[in-house]
Amino acid sequence: MEARRVAGTDDDPRTAELRRAVARLRRDLAAHPAELPDRAIADDELAALDAMARTGAPELHRLRRSLLLIAGALGSVSALGSALTGVRAAIDQFNNVPQPGRGRD
């Protein structure tokens, strides 16, 4: 199965929003005093999200996968909930891209 890429460029406001949301969550996670057993997983996936946003062509399925891994790694840490919601909202903006072969009759 070929990975589907989402259209985007450096000028795409969706990628800019994703980078802002990722940066906020990274800052909040770095400042969080509790030891989280899966913090490294969250850090790695946040770095991957940022890298995808910088390329301007993030893969939708990879964005979703990263979000799931980050959410799982952070668990129910309420202090990070708002920033995590921001990342989710930024990723959700990529859902509105027309998909090849779908919706064309």
C-alpha positions, 0 to 999 in steps of 0.5 A: 500500500502506497503512503498517501501524502497530504498537499502542503508547503511552507506557506500552508497554514496547516503545517505552520499550525502543526509546528506551533502546536508541536512546539507548545506540547514539547515545551509543556512536556519538557517543563512537566516535573513528573517522570513519565515512563514513555516520555522518550516515545512522546519526544521522538514522535513530536520530533517526527511530527515537526520534521514532517511539518517542515517538509511540507508534505506530511503523510496523513496516516503517519500524523495520526499514528504519531498522535496515537503514540503521543497520547498513549505515552502521555496517558491521562496527564491533565497538565498536558491535555490542552497542548495535546488537544492543540496537536490533535486539532492541528492534525485534524486540519489535514483531514479535509484534503480530497482523497484520490479516487474518493468522492468523484462520481 
